Every structure is written in C-alpha cells, then in structure tokens.
Amino acid sequence: MTAEPDSGAGTETDADAKASGTDANAPPATDARIVAVQLTPEFGAVERNRNRTVELVREHADADLIVFPELVTSGYVFESKTEVASMAEPRDGETARAWSDVAADTDTWIVGGVPEADGDAYYNSALVVSPSGVEAVYRKVHRWNEEHRWFDPGTDLAVVDTPFGRLGVQICNDLWFPELTIAQARAGVDIIAVPTNWVPGTPDDAPTRPGGWTVGVHQALAHANSNRVFVACADRAGTERGVTFEGQSVILDPEGVPLAGPAATTGEYELGAECALERARAKKLTDYDDVLASRRPAIYGTAQRDEQGTDANTE
C-alpha cells in the first residue's frame, strides 16, 4: 500500500498525533533477518550489475529482506538524458522479472534501486519485490544535485505490508528530510529500507565524517532513534567518473544503535542482522513521553514568516 505525504505542517492536529501509530490492520511484527549489501556497480553494465544482485540474493537465501544500493543496476553519475534512457526500464522490466524470480525461489523480499522509465519520464526509483512479484515502486521524492537534470520527482511515500512487519522505503537524500520518516512512522512502519549513494559534502563542508561516520549514517541514526524504527541503509562504494562514494552501509535498531556496520568506506560488504521488529511498535519512552503522541504538529505550523523573511509570530 502507499501513503500520501502530509501536505503541510499545519494539516495534522495534536489529536492526530496522539492517535497515530496504532493501526489495528498492521501485520504482526516478527523477528526478521535483514541484509544490507554494499556494492561497487560498474557504470552502464546493467546486465552484469543485475546478475550480481541475483547471485547475492541466492547467497543470502536465509534473509527475510535484502537491501541493495541506489541505482544499483546502472551506476549513478549520468552525463546525459540519453544515458538515462539507455539504462532505464519500466516497473515490470528485466530487473523486476529477475528479482521476482529469485525472490520466489528463495522466499526473500528485495528492495533495490533502478532508473525507472515511465513513458517519457524517468525516476530514481526503488523496486519492492516479494516472492509474489513487484509489490511497490518508490520514486525518490528529494532529488540531489544533478539528479534534477535527469529524473522527475516522486510524489508518494512507500508503505508496504510484509509477512514480517510493515516496510517503508526511502532513497539517499530523503533521509535529510525528517518529515518522511515521521509520516512513515505514523503509518506504522517497523523498518525503513534505504538504498543510497552517499557522496562527500562540498569542499566547504568539514569534517566529511564527523566522529568517523559519514553524515548519512548520522542522519539514519537520528531518524531511527527519534521515531523508534529500524533503518537499513545499503550504500555503494568505489569511484565513478571522478565521484568517490562514502560506503559505510549500516543497519540500525530503534534506539539508533548499529546492529551491523557501519561497513568500511571502500570495498563490498554484506551486512546481516537479526531484527526483532516488534521493538519498533514500542513508542513510549517514559510515563510522560512518546515519540509520536508527544508531537505537537498544531504548533509547528504557527512559525509563519512574512514576505521579508521575518518571523510573523514575533511582531
């Protein structure tokens, strides 16, 4: 199923917040083996990259969910729309068929990034594939840098029921916008799969890895902790057309504690963790505090700014 994103901070009431996170229709949250794979895909080698993901699913047939990086079939650093068009595929294309077949063979769910073609539009997307086939296609909402030249933005959030719990999907830069995780947590998500291609900050951003971790890991940790959800980030590594990726794939528990990783900044890794997803249903922190019910959305929408950029509430 899919959940529409909130249209604005003022549209949700405090009463909504108090009622959120209690979905009687949510599937049971069970123990699940989660695998996040850090790869170094070869740009443009779609068949080779696809075949490698299929091999890895077979190698981890004991996994309930396996997460691959963003744009894992194509590579990331496009230089023209023609390149995008040559590697993009529809939601029922060859990657969807290959992943559906191996998911059926192994009884595994797969989340991984592909360039998606839909008519004349192209999206930075993630397929959600179960043993029954394609369950959802998430289109990246928050594009980064040159992605604005090649891809259209997504407009929906992905929330999918699985045999092991409720699954959400984000892609890379989405983690820099906490509203998405809040919306998914309110929709009852237990684990968020994040295909990603983290890149270093600009030369003016220092340090690139505060405390030794790339900023993407810090973002994922904060989202996991503040919403009490599991987060599985599958990053890529290596250098492509002069861009060196950050690596450090990681699986985090609802307290933001790494269960596996962060992986090294270079090289390929397969991180696995046993996750008791029921832990993500416990949102209460103290007798007085709850990560969802304690939110005050009616107040957040009052910080309006006038056309001159001054805080209207202080005048």
VEXVEXDREN-998123 format. One record per residue (C-alpha): x, y, z; residue in three letters; residue number from 0. Coordinates in steps of 0.5 Angstrom, whole numbers. Example, Ala and Ser with C-alpha at 12.3 -4.5 7.8 and 13.67 -1.06 7.14 Angstrom:
residues 2
@px:25 | py:-9 | pz:16 | residu:Ala | num:0
@px:27 | py:-2 | pz:14 | residu:Ser | num:1
This chain:
residues 315
@px:0 | py:0 | pz:0 | residu:Met | num:0
@px:2 | py:7 | pz:-1 | residu:Thr | num:1
@px:1 | py:13 | pz:4 | residu:Ala | num:2
@px:1 | py:20 | pz:1 | residu:Glu | num:3
@px:6 | py:25 | pz:5 | residu:Pro | num:4
@px:3 | py:30 | pz:9 | residu:Asp | num:5
@px:1 | py:37 | pz:5 | residu:Ser | num:6
@px:4 | py:41 | pz:11 | residu:Gly | num:7
@px:6 | py:42 | pz:18 | residu:Ala | num:8
@px:-1 | py:45 | pz:20 | residu:Gly | num:9
@px:-5 | py:40 | pz:17 | residu:Thr | num:10
@px:-4 | py:35 | pz:22 | residu:Glu | num:11
@px:-7 | py:36 | pz:29 | residu:Thr | num:12
@px:-5 | py:35 | pz:36 | residu:Asp | num:13
@px:-10 | py:30 | pz:37 | residu:Ala | num:14
@px:-8 | py:26 | pz:30 | residu:Asp | num:15
@px:-1 | py:26 | pz:33 | residu:Ala | num:16
@px:-4 | py:22 | pz:40 | residu:Lys | num:17
@px:-8 | py:17 | pz:36 | residu:Ala | num:18
@px:-2 | py:16 | pz:31 | residu:Ser | num:19
@px:2 | py:9 | pz:31 | residu:Gly | num:20
@px:-4 | py:5 | pz:33 | residu:Thr | num:21
@px:-6 | py:1 | pz:27 | residu:Asp | num:22
@px:-10 | py:-5 | pz:28 | residu:Ala | num:23
@px:-9 | py:-7 | pz:21 | residu:Asn | num:24
@px:-2 | py:-7 | pz:21 | residu:Ala | num:25
@px:1 | py:-14 | pz:20 | residu:Pro | num:26
@px:5 | py:-17 | pz:26 | residu:Pro | num:27
@px:12 | py:-15 | pz:27 | residu:Ala | num:28
@px:16 | py:-21 | pz:28 | residu:Thr | num:29
@px:24 | py:-23 | pz:28 | residu:Asp | num:30
@px:27 | py:-22 | pz:21 | residu:Ala | num:31
@px:34 | py:-23 | pz:18 | residu:Arg | num:32
@px:36 | py:-16 | pz:15 | residu:Ile | num:33
@px:42 | py:-16 | pz:10 | residu:Val | num:34
@px:44 | py:-9 | pz:7 | residu:Ala | num:35
@px:49 | py:-10 | pz:1 | residu:Val | num:36
@px:55 | py:-5 | pz:0 | residu:Gln | num:37
@px:57 | py:-6 | pz:-8 | residu:Leu | num:38
@px:61 | py:-2 | pz:-13 | residu:Thr | num:39
@px:57 | py:-3 | pz:-19 | residu:Pro | num:40
@px:60 | py:-1 | pz:-26 | residu:Glu | num:41
@px:57 | py:5 | pz:-29 | residu:Phe | num:42
@px:53 | py:2 | pz:-35 | residu:Gly | num:43
@px:54 | py:-5 | pz:-34 | residu:Ala | num:44
@px:46 | py:-6 | pz:-33 | residu:Val | num:45
@px:46 | py:-14 | pz:-34 | residu:Glu | num:46
@px:53 | py:-15 | pz:-30 | residu:Arg | num:47
@px:50 | py:-11 | pz:-24 | residu:Asn | num:48
@px:43 | py:-14 | pz:-24 | residu:Arg | num:49
@px:46 | py:-21 | pz:-25 | residu:Asn | num:50
@px:51 | py:-20 | pz:-19 | residu:Arg | num:51
@px:45 | py:-18 | pz:-15 | residu:Thr | num:52
@px:41 | py:-24 | pz:-16 | residu:Val | num:53
@px:47 | py:-28 | pz:-14 | residu:Glu | num:54
@px:47 | py:-24 | pz:-8 | residu:Leu | num:55
@px:40 | py:-26 | pz:-6 | residu:Val | num:56
@px:42 | py:-33 | pz:-7 | residu:Arg | num:57
@px:48 | py:-33 | pz:-3 | residu:Glu | num:58
@px:43 | py:-30 | pz:3 | residu:His | num:59
@px:37 | py:-34 | pz:2 | residu:Ala | num:60
@px:36 | py:-34 | pz:9 | residu:Asp | num:61
@px:35 | py:-27 | pz:9 | residu:Ala | num:62
@px:28 | py:-24 | pz:10 | residu:Asp | num:63
@px:29 | py:-18 | pz:7 | residu:Leu | num:64
@px:36 | py:-16 | pz:3 | residu:Ile | num:65
@px:37 | py:-8 | pz:1 | residu:Val | num:66
@px:41 | py:-6 | pz:-5 | residu:Phe | num:67
@px:44 | py:1 | pz:-6 | residu:Pro | num:68
@px:41 | py:6 | pz:-10 | residu:Glu | num:69
@px:41 | py:6 | pz:-18 | residu:Leu | num:70
@px:45 | py:-1 | pz:-17 | residu:Val | num:71
@px:44 | py:-3 | pz:-24 | residu:Thr | num:72
@px:46 | py:3 | pz:-27 | residu:Ser | num:73
@px:51 | py:7 | pz:-23 | residu:Gly | num:74
@px:50 | py:14 | pz:-21 | residu:Tyr | num:75
@px:54 | py:19 | pz:-25 | residu:Val | num:76
@px:50 | py:20 | pz:-31 | residu:Phe | num:77
@px:52 | py:26 | pz:-36 | residu:Glu | num:78
@px:46 | py:26 | pz:-41 | residu:Ser | num:79
@px:39 | py:24 | pz:-41 | residu:Lys | num:80
@px:41 | py:20 | pz:-47 | residu:Thr | num:81
@px:45 | py:15 | pz:-42 | residu:Glu | num:82
@px:39 | py:15 | pz:-37 | residu:Val | num:83
@px:34 | py:13 | pz:-43 | residu:Ala | num:84
@px:39 | py:7 | pz:-45 | residu:Ser | num:85
@px:39 | py:4 | pz:-38 | residu:Met | num:86
@px:32 | py:6 | pz:-35 | residu:Ala | num:87
@px:27 | py:0 | pz:-35 | residu:Glu | num:88
@px:20 | py:0 | pz:-33 | residu:Pro | num:89
@px:17 | py:-2 | pz:-27 | residu:Arg | num:90
@px:16 | py:-9 | pz:-30 | residu:Asp | num:91
@px:22 | py:-9 | pz:-34 | residu:Gly | num:92
@px:28 | py:-14 | pz:-34 | residu:Glu | num:93
@px:31 | py:-13 | pz:-27 | residu:Thr | num:94
@px:23 | py:-13 | pz:-24 | residu:Ala | num:95
@px:23 | py:-20 | pz:-27 | residu:Arg | num:96
@px:30 | py:-23 | pz:-25 | residu:Ala | num:97
@px:28 | py:-20 | pz:-18 | residu:Trp | num:98
@px:21 | py:-23 | pz:-18 | residu:Ser | num:99
@px:24 | py:-30 | pz:-20 | residu:Asp | num:100
@px:30 | py:-30 | pz:-15 | residu:Val | num:101
@px:25 | py:-28 | pz:-9 | residu:Ala | num:102
@px:20 | py:-33 | pz:-11 | residu:Ala | num:103
@px:26 | py:-38 | pz:-11 | residu:Asp | num:104
@px:29 | py:-36 | pz:-4 | residu:Thr | num:105
@px:23 | py:-33 | pz:-1 | residu:Asp | num:106
@px:26 | py:-27 | pz:0 | residu:Thr | num:107
@px:24 | py:-19 | pz:0 | residu:Trp | num:108
@px:28 | py:-15 | pz:-4 | residu:Ile | num:109
@px:29 | py:-7 | pz:-4 | residu:Val | num:110
@px:34 | py:-4 | pz:-9 | residu:Gly | num:111
@px:35 | py:2 | pz:-14 | residu:Gly | num:112
@px:34 | py:2 | pz:-21 | residu:Val | num:113
@px:33 | py:8 | pz:-26 | residu:Pro | num:114
@px:25 | py:7 | pz:-28 | residu:Glu | num:115
@px:22 | py:9 | pz:-35 | residu:Ala | num:116
@px:15 | py:11 | pz:-35 | residu:Asp | num:117
@px:13 | py:14 | pz:-42 | residu:Gly | num:118
@px:18 | py:20 | pz:-43 | residu:Asp | num:119
@px:19 | py:21 | pz:-35 | residu:Ala | num:120
@px:25 | py:18 | pz:-31 | residu:Tyr | num:121
@px:25 | py:17 | pz:-24 | residu:Tyr | num:122
@px:31 | py:15 | pz:-19 | residu:Asn | num:123
@px:27 | py:9 | pz:-16 | residu:Ser | num:124
@px:27 | py:3 | pz:-12 | residu:Ala | num:125
@px:23 | py:-3 | pz:-13 | residu:Leu | num:126
@px:20 | py:-7 | pz:-7 | residu:Val | num:127
@px:20 | py:-14 | pz:-9 | residu:Val | num:128
@px:17 | py:-20 | pz:-6 | residu:Ser | num:129
@px:16 | py:-28 | pz:-7 | residu:Pro | num:130
@px:10 | py:-26 | pz:-11 | residu:Ser | num:131
@px:13 | py:-20 | pz:-15 | residu:Gly | num:132
@px:13 | py:-13 | pz:-15 | residu:Val | num:133
@px:9 | py:-10 | pz:-9 | residu:Glu | num:134
@px:11 | py:-3 | pz:-10 | residu:Ala | num:135
@px:16 | py:2 | pz:-14 | residu:Val | num:136
@px:18 | py:8 | pz:-9 | residu:Tyr | num:137
@px:20 | py:14 | pz:-13 | residu:Arg | num:138
@px:25 | py:19 | pz:-10 | residu:Lys | num:139
@px:22 | py:25 | pz:-7 | residu:Val | num:140
@px:28 | py:29 | pz:-5 | residu:His | num:141
@px:33 | py:29 | pz:-11 | residu:Arg | num:142
@px:40 | py:31 | pz:-10 | residu:Trp | num:143
@px:44 | py:36 | pz:-15 | residu:Asn | num:144
@px:45 | py:33 | pz:-22 | residu:Glu | num:145
@px:39 | py:29 | pz:-21 | residu:Glu | num:146
@px:35 | py:35 | pz:-22 | residu:His | num:147
@px:37 | py:34 | pz:-29 | residu:Arg | num:148
@px:35 | py:27 | pz:-31 | residu:Trp | num:149
@px:30 | py:25 | pz:-26 | residu:Phe | num:150
@px:23 | py:27 | pz:-24 | residu:Asp | num:151
@px:21 | py:28 | pz:-17 | residu:Pro | num:152
@px:17 | py:22 | pz:-14 | residu:Gly | num:153
@px:10 | py:24 | pz:-10 | residu:Thr | num:154
@px:8 | py:19 | pz:-6 | residu:Asp | num:155
@px:11 | py:15 | pz:0 | residu:Leu | num:156
@px:12 | py:7 | pz:0 | residu:Ala | num:157
@px:9 | py:4 | pz:6 | residu:Val | num:158
@px:8 | py:-4 | pz:5 | residu:Val | num:159
@px:6 | py:-10 | pz:9 | residu:Asp | num:160
@px:10 | py:-16 | pz:9 | residu:Thr | num:161
@px:10 | py:-22 | pz:13 | residu:Pro | num:162
@px:15 | py:-20 | pz:18 | residu:Phe | num:163
@px:12 | py:-13 | pz:19 | residu:Gly | num:164
@px:11 | py:-6 | pz:16 | residu:Arg | num:165
@px:16 | py:-4 | pz:11 | residu:Leu | num:166
@px:18 | py:4 | pz:9 | residu:Gly | num:167
@px:23 | py:6 | pz:3 | residu:Val | num:168
@px:27 | py:12 | pz:2 | residu:Gln | num:169
@px:33 | py:14 | pz:-2 | residu:Ile | num:170
@px:39 | py:17 | pz:0 | residu:Cys | num:171
@px:37 | py:25 | pz:0 | residu:Asn | num:172
@px:31 | py:23 | pz:3 | residu:Asp | num:173
@px:34 | py:22 | pz:10 | residu:Leu | num:174
@px:36 | py:29 | pz:10 | residu:Trp | num:175
@px:28 | py:31 | pz:11 | residu:Phe | num:176
@px:25 | py:28 | pz:17 | residu:Pro | num:177
@px:18 | py:29 | pz:15 | residu:Glu | num:178
@px:18 | py:23 | pz:11 | residu:Leu | num:179
@px:21 | py:19 | pz:17 | residu:Thr | num:180
@px:15 | py:22 | pz:21 | residu:Ile | num:181
@px:10 | py:20 | pz:16 | residu:Ala | num:182
@px:12 | py:13 | pz:15 | residu:Gln | num:183
@px:13 | py:12 | pz:23 | residu:Ala | num:184
@px:6 | py:15 | pz:24 | residu:Arg | num:185
@px:3 | py:10 | pz:18 | residu:Ala | num:186
@px:6 | py:4 | pz:23 | residu:Gly | num:187
@px:13 | py:3 | pz:19 | residu:Val | num:188
@px:17 | py:-2 | pz:23 | residu:Asp | num:189
@px:23 | py:-2 | pz:19 | residu:Ile | num:190
@px:26 | py:3 | pz:13 | residu:Ile | num:191
@px:30 | py:1 | pz:8 | residu:Ala | num:192
@px:35 | py:6 | pz:5 | residu:Val | num:193
@px:38 | py:5 | pz:-2 | residu:Pro | num:194
@px:43 | py:10 | pz:-2 | residu:Thr | num:195
@px:49 | py:13 | pz:-6 | residu:Asn | num:196
@px:52 | py:18 | pz:0 | residu:Trp | num:197
@px:57 | py:22 | pz:-3 | residu:Val | num:198
@px:62 | py:27 | pz:1 | residu:Pro | num:199
@px:60 | py:34 | pz:2 | residu:Gly | num:200
@px:62 | py:40 | pz:-1 | residu:Thr | num:201
@px:70 | py:42 | pz:0 | residu:Pro | num:202
@px:67 | py:48 | pz:5 | residu:Asp | num:203
@px:63 | py:42 | pz:9 | residu:Asp | num:204
@px:68 | py:40 | pz:14 | residu:Ala | num:205
@px:69 | py:35 | pz:17 | residu:Pro | num:206
@px:66 | py:30 | pz:12 | residu:Thr | num:207
@px:66 | py:24 | pz:17 | residu:Arg | num:208
@px:65 | py:27 | pz:24 | residu:Pro | num:209
@px:66 | py:22 | pz:29 | residu:Gly | num:210
@px:69 | py:18 | pz:24 | residu:Gly | num:211
@px:62 | py:17 | pz:21 | residu:Trp | num:212
@px:59 | py:20 | pz:14 | residu:Thr | num:213
@px:54 | py:24 | pz:15 | residu:Val | num:214
@px:49 | py:20 | pz:12 | residu:Gly | num:215
@px:50 | py:15 | pz:18 | residu:Val | num:216
@px:49 | py:20 | pz:23 | residu:His | num:217
@px:42 | py:22 | pz:19 | residu:Gln | num:218
@px:40 | py:15 | pz:19 | residu:Ala | num:219
@px:42 | py:14 | pz:27 | residu:Leu | num:220
@px:38 | py:20 | pz:28 | residu:Ala | num:221
@px:32 | py:18 | pz:24 | residu:His | num:222
@px:32 | py:11 | pz:28 | residu:Ala | num:223
@px:32 | py:14 | pz:35 | residu:Asn | num:224
@px:27 | py:20 | pz:34 | residu:Ser | num:225
@px:22 | py:15 | pz:31 | residu:Asn | num:226
@px:24 | py:9 | pz:34 | residu:Arg | num:227
@px:24 | py:5 | pz:28 | residu:Val | num:228
@px:29 | py:0 | pz:25 | residu:Phe | num:229
@px:33 | py:3 | pz:19 | residu:Val | num:230
@px:37 | py:-1 | pz:14 | residu:Ala | num:231
@px:42 | py:3 | pz:9 | residu:Cys | num:232
@px:45 | py:0 | pz:3 | residu:Ala | num:233
@px:51 | py:5 | pz:0 | residu:Asp | num:234
@px:55 | py:4 | pz:-5 | residu:Arg | num:235
@px:63 | py:4 | pz:-5 | residu:Ala | num:236
@px:68 | py:6 | pz:-10 | residu:Gly | num:237
@px:70 | py:12 | pz:-15 | residu:Thr | num:238
@px:65 | py:13 | pz:-21 | residu:Glu | num:239
@px:67 | py:19 | pz:-26 | residu:Arg | num:240
@px:71 | py:22 | pz:-21 | residu:Gly | num:241
@px:66 | py:22 | pz:-16 | residu:Val | num:242
@px:68 | py:17 | pz:-10 | residu:Thr | num:243
@px:62 | py:15 | pz:-5 | residu:Phe | num:244
@px:62 | py:14 | pz:2 | residu:Glu | num:245
@px:61 | py:7 | pz:4 | residu:Gly | num:246
@px:59 | py:5 | pz:11 | residu:Gln | num:247
@px:53 | py:2 | pz:10 | residu:Ser | num:248
@px:49 | py:0 | pz:16 | residu:Val | num:249
@px:43 | py:-3 | pz:20 | residu:Ile | num:250
@px:41 | py:1 | pz:26 | residu:Leu | num:251
@px:36 | py:-1 | pz:31 | residu:Asp | num:252
@px:30 | py:3 | pz:34 | residu:Pro | num:253
@px:35 | py:7 | pz:39 | residu:Glu | num:254
@px:40 | py:8 | pz:33 | residu:Gly | num:255
@px:45 | py:3 | pz:35 | residu:Val | num:256
@px:48 | py:0 | pz:30 | residu:Pro | num:257
@px:47 | py:-8 | pz:29 | residu:Leu | num:258
@px:51 | py:-9 | pz:23 | residu:Ala | num:259
@px:56 | py:-4 | pz:21 | residu:Gly | num:260
@px:58 | py:2 | pz:19 | residu:Pro | num:261
@px:62 | py:-2 | pz:14 | residu:Ala | num:262
@px:69 | py:1 | pz:11 | residu:Ala | num:263
@px:69 | py:7 | pz:7 | residu:Thr | num:264
@px:71 | py:2 | pz:1 | residu:Thr | num:265
@px:70 | py:-5 | pz:-2 | residu:Gly | num:266
@px:64 | py:-9 | pz:-2 | residu:Glu | num:267
@px:61 | py:-12 | pz:4 | residu:Tyr | num:268
@px:54 | py:-16 | pz:6 | residu:Glu | num:269
@px:52 | py:-14 | pz:13 | residu:Leu | num:270
@px:47 | py:-18 | pz:16 | residu:Gly | num:271
@px:43 | py:-17 | pz:23 | residu:Ala | num:272
@px:37 | py:-21 | pz:27 | residu:Glu | num:273
@px:32 | py:-16 | pz:28 | residu:Cys | num:274
@px:26 | py:-16 | pz:33 | residu:Ala | num:275
@px:22 | py:-12 | pz:29 | residu:Leu | num:276
@px:17 | py:-12 | pz:35 | residu:Glu | num:277
@px:21 | py:-7 | pz:38 | residu:Arg | num:278
@px:19 | py:-1 | pz:33 | residu:Ala | num:279
@px:12 | py:-2 | pz:36 | residu:Arg | num:280
@px:14 | py:1 | pz:43 | residu:Ala | num:281
@px:14 | py:8 | pz:42 | residu:Lys | num:282
@px:13 | py:10 | pz:49 | residu:Lys | num:283
@px:20 | py:13 | pz:53 | residu:Leu | num:284
@px:17 | py:15 | pz:60 | residu:Thr | num:285
@px:11 | py:15 | pz:63 | residu:Asp | num:286
@px:10 | py:22 | pz:60 | residu:Tyr | num:287
@px:14 | py:22 | pz:53 | residu:Asp | num:288
@px:12 | py:18 | pz:47 | residu:Asp | num:289
@px:16 | py:19 | pz:40 | residu:Val | num:290
@px:9 | py:20 | pz:36 | residu:Leu | num:291
@px:4 | py:22 | pz:41 | residu:Ala | num:292
@px:8 | py:27 | pz:44 | residu:Ser | num:293
@px:9 | py:31 | pz:38 | residu:Arg | num:294
@px:5 | py:38 | pz:37 | residu:Arg | num:295
@px:4 | py:39 | pz:30 | residu:Pro | num:296
@px:-1 | py:44 | pz:31 | residu:Ala | num:297
@px:4 | py:49 | pz:34 | residu:Ile | num:298
@px:10 | py:47 | pz:29 | residu:Tyr | num:299
@px:5 | py:50 | pz:23 | residu:Gly | num:300
@px:5 | py:57 | pz:27 | residu:Thr | num:301
@px:12 | py:59 | pz:25 | residu:Ala | num:302
@px:10 | py:63 | pz:19 | residu:Gln | num:303
@px:15 | py:68 | pz:16 | residu:Arg | num:304
@px:12 | py:74 | pz:12 | residu:Asp | num:305
@px:15 | py:76 | pz:5 | residu:Glu | num:306
@px:21 | py:80 | pz:8 | residu:Gln | num:307
@px:23 | py:73 | pz:12 | residu:Gly | num:308
@px:22 | py:76 | pz:19 | residu:Thr | num:309
@px:18 | py:71 | pz:24 | residu:Asp | num:310
@px:11 | py:74 | pz:24 | residu:Ala | num:311
@px:10 | py:71 | pz:31 | residu:Asn | num:312
@px:15 | py:76 | pz:34 | residu:Thr | num:313
@px:12 | py:82 | pz:31 | residu:Glu | num:314
